[in-house]
Amino acid sequence: MIELFLMYGLGVFASVFLLYFLGVALAPYAPSSIKNEHFECGLPASASTPKKANFGFFVYAIMFIVSDMSALFVSLFVYEADRHASMMASIFVLIMALAIFLAMRELQREEKKC
């Protein structure tokens, strides 16, 4: 079993090294002044002070990740036939629902202040 794992690891390492070497050896190297212009490197900043980002997008992304991971965690308990596991999953779901509700309520308060 360990020999198979080592052969697989060496095969992946050799494949990555070979692809990298081929990419470096065969890729054309043609630097020019056009590649350093604004459209290749991004437009220059038009304002001296950056605009404020909406904090709601960050909170929304974090809440999505938390709910996604909690759904994965709860799914581990769902397939367990034990009554204790079902009770723990239910408690976990209630705690997560309360946390999401409180976070969304706080987000709405922050949006009203602005």
Backbone hydrogen bonds in HBPLUS format (Angstrom, degrees):
<---DONOR---> <-ACCEPTOR-->    atom                        ^
c    i                          cat <-CA-CA->   ^        H-A-AA   ^      H-
h    n   atom  resd res      DA  || num        DHA   H-A  angle D-A-AA Bond
n    s   type  num  typ     dist DA aas  dist angle  dist       angle   num
A0005-PHE N   A0001-MET O   3.10 MM   4  6.45 155.2  2.17 147.0 153.6     1
A0006-LEU N   A0002-ILE O   2.90 MM   4  6.13 159.6  1.94 148.6 153.8     2
A0007-MET N   A0003-GLU O   2.88 MM   4  6.07 158.8  1.93 147.6 153.6     3
A0008-TYR N   A0004-LEU O   2.94 MM   4  6.10 154.1  2.00 144.0 151.3     4
A0009-GLY N   A0005-PHE O   2.92 MM   4  6.14 160.9  1.96 148.6 153.9     5
A0010-LEU N   A0006-LEU O   2.87 MM   4  6.06 163.5  1.89 151.1 155.6     6
A0011-GLY N   A0007-MET O   2.89 MM   4  5.98 149.9  1.98 140.9 149.6     7
A0012-VAL N   A0008-TYR O   2.94 MM   4  6.19 157.8  1.99 151.3 156.5     8
A0013-PHE N   A0009-GLY O   2.94 MM   4  6.13 164.9  1.97 150.0 154.5     9
A0014-ALA N   A0010-LEU O   2.86 MM   4  5.97 163.8  1.89 148.0 152.6    10
A0015-SER N   A0011-GLY O   2.92 MM   4  6.02 154.2  1.99 142.8 150.2    11
A0016-VAL N   A0012-VAL O   2.96 MM   4  6.15 163.5  1.99 153.2 157.1    12
A0017-PHE N   A0013-PHE O   2.95 MM   4  6.12 166.6  1.97 151.8 155.9    13
A0018-LEU N   A0014-ALA O   2.86 MM   4  5.94 158.6  1.90 145.8 152.0    14
A0019-LEU N   A0015-SER O   2.93 MM   4  6.10 163.2  1.96 149.8 154.2    15
A0020-TYR N   A0016-VAL O   2.94 MM   4  6.11 157.9  1.99 149.7 156.0    16
A0021-PHE N   A0017-PHE O   2.89 MM   4  6.05 163.7  1.92 149.7 154.5    17
A0022-LEU N   A0018-LEU O   2.88 MM   4  6.05 161.2  1.91 149.2 154.7    18
A0023-GLY N   A0019-LEU O   2.94 MM   4  6.04 152.9  2.01 141.7 149.3    19
A0024-VAL N   A0020-TYR O   2.96 MM   4  6.23 157.3  2.01 152.6 158.0    20
A0025-ALA N   A0021-PHE O   2.87 MM   4  5.97 160.3  1.90 150.1 156.2    21
A0026-LEU N   A0022-LEU O   2.90 MM   4  5.77 158.4  1.94 146.7 151.7    22
A0027-ALA N   A0023-GLY O   3.13 MM   4  5.57 140.5  2.29 132.0 139.4    23
A0036-ASN N   A0033-SER O   3.22 MM   3  5.40 149.1  2.32 101.7 110.5    24
A0037-GLU N   A0034-ILE O   3.22 MM   3  5.44 168.6  2.24 111.1 113.5    25
A0040-GLU N   A0037-GLU O   3.18 MM   3  5.73 149.2  2.28 113.4 121.9    26
A0041-CYS N   A0037-GLU O   3.20 MM   4  6.43 150.3  2.29 150.4 159.3    27
A0042-GLY N   A0038-HIS O   2.66 MM   4  5.14 119.2  2.03 148.3 155.8    28
A0059-VAL N   A0055-PHE O   3.11 MM   4  6.45 162.4  2.15 153.9 158.6    29
A0060-TYR N   A0056-GLY O   2.86 MM   4  5.98 157.1  1.91 145.9 152.7    30
A0061-ALA N   A0057-PHE O   3.00 MM   4  6.21 156.5  2.06 144.6 150.3    31
A0062-ILE N   A0058-PHE O   2.97 MM   4  6.24 161.1  2.01 151.2 156.4    32
A0063-MET N   A0059-VAL O   2.85 MM   4  6.03 159.9  1.89 150.9 156.7    33
A0064-PHE N   A0060-TYR O   2.98 MM   4  6.18 149.2  2.07 143.3 151.6    34
A0065-ILE N   A0061-ALA O   3.06 MM   4  6.34 160.2  2.10 148.7 153.2    35
A0066-VAL N   A0062-ILE O   2.91 MM   4  6.15 162.8  1.94 152.6 157.6    36
A0067-SER N   A0063-MET O   2.92 MM   4  6.04 166.2  1.94 147.5 151.5    37
A0068-ASP N   A0064-PHE O   2.90 MM   4  5.99 152.1  1.97 145.5 153.8    38
A0069-MET N   A0065-ILE O   2.96 MM   4  6.11 164.8  1.98 151.2 154.8    39
A0070-SER N   A0066-VAL O   2.88 MM   4  6.03 152.6  1.95 146.7 155.1    40
A0071-ALA N   A0067-SER O   2.95 MM   4  6.05 149.0  2.05 139.5 147.2    41
A0072-LEU N   A0068-ASP O   3.12 MM   4  6.42 150.7  2.21 141.6 149.4    42
A0073-PHE N   A0069-MET O   2.92 MM   4  6.18 154.6  1.99 144.4 151.6    43
A0074-VAL N   A0070-SER O   2.83 MM   4  6.02 159.4  1.87 150.0 155.0    44
A0075-SER N   A0071-ALA O   2.95 MM   4  6.05 149.2  2.05 140.0 148.5    45
A0076-LEU N   A0073-PHE O   3.21 MM   3  5.47 142.1  2.36 100.0 110.1    46
A0077-PHE N   A0074-VAL O   2.90 MM   3  5.27 130.4  2.16 106.6 119.7    47
A0078-VAL N   A0074-VAL O   3.06 MM   4  6.38 142.3  2.21 148.6 160.1    48
A0080-GLU N   A0077-PHE O   3.13 MM   3  5.24 159.6  2.17 106.2 112.1    49
A0086-SER N   A0082-ASP O   3.30 MM   4  6.59 153.0  2.37 141.4 148.1    50
A0087-MET N   A0083-ARG O   3.02 MM   4  6.30 152.9  2.09 147.3 154.6    51
A0088-MET N   A0084-HIS O   2.95 MM   4  6.20 158.2  2.00 149.1 154.9    52
A0089-ALA N   A0085-ALA O   2.93 MM   4  6.12 154.5  1.99 145.7 152.7    53
A0090-SER N   A0086-SER O   2.98 MM   4  6.18 153.3  2.05 142.3 149.5    54
A0091-ILE N   A0087-MET O   2.97 MM   4  6.23 159.0  2.01 150.0 155.3    55
A0092-PHE N   A0088-MET O   2.91 MM   4  6.07 158.7  1.96 145.7 152.1    56
A0093-VAL N   A0089-ALA O   2.91 MM   4  6.11 155.9  1.97 147.2 153.4    57
A0094-LEU N   A0090-SER O   2.99 MM   4  6.23 158.6  2.04 147.3 152.9    58
A0095-ILE N   A0091-ILE O   2.96 MM   4  6.21 160.6  2.00 152.1 157.1    59
A0096-MET N   A0092-PHE O   2.95 MM   4  6.14 160.8  1.99 149.3 154.7    60
A0097-ALA N   A0093-VAL O   2.87 MM   4  6.02 156.7  1.93 148.6 155.2    61
A0098-LEU N   A0094-LEU O   2.97 MM   4  6.14 156.3  2.03 145.9 152.2    62
A0099-ALA N   A0095-ILE O   2.93 MM   4  6.15 156.9  1.99 146.7 153.4    63
A0100-ILE N   A0096-MET O   2.91 MM   4  6.09 160.3  1.95 150.2 155.1    64
A0101-PHE N   A0097-ALA O   2.94 MM   4  6.07 157.5  1.99 144.1 150.8    65
A0102-LEU N   A0098-LEU O   2.95 MM   4  6.14 163.1  1.98 150.7 154.8    66
A0103-ALA N   A0099-ALA O   2.97 MM   4  6.12 155.8  2.03 145.4 152.3    67
A0104-MET N   A0100-ILE O   2.96 MM   4  6.11 161.0  1.99 150.0 154.8    68
A0105-ARG N   A0101-PHE O   2.97 MM   4  6.15 152.8  2.05 145.9 153.7    69
A0106-GLU N   A0102-LEU O   3.00 MM   4  6.17 155.4  2.06 144.1 150.4    70
A0107-LEU N   A0103-ALA O   2.94 MM   4  6.17 149.9  2.03 143.2 151.9    71
A0108-GLN N   A0104-MET O   2.97 MM   4  6.22 151.6  2.05 144.2 151.1    72
A0109-ARG N   A0105-ARG O   3.06 MM   4  6.34 149.3  2.16 142.9 151.1    73
A0110-GLU N   A0106-GLU O   3.02 MM   4  6.31 154.3  2.09 146.2 152.7    74
A0111-GLU N   A0107-LEU O   3.00 MM   4  6.25 150.4  2.09 145.3 153.3    75
A0112-LYS N   A0108-GLN O   3.07 MM   4  6.28 145.7  2.20 142.1 150.4    76
A0113-LYS N   A0109-ARG O   3.23 MM   4  6.52 141.3  2.39 141.9 151.3    77
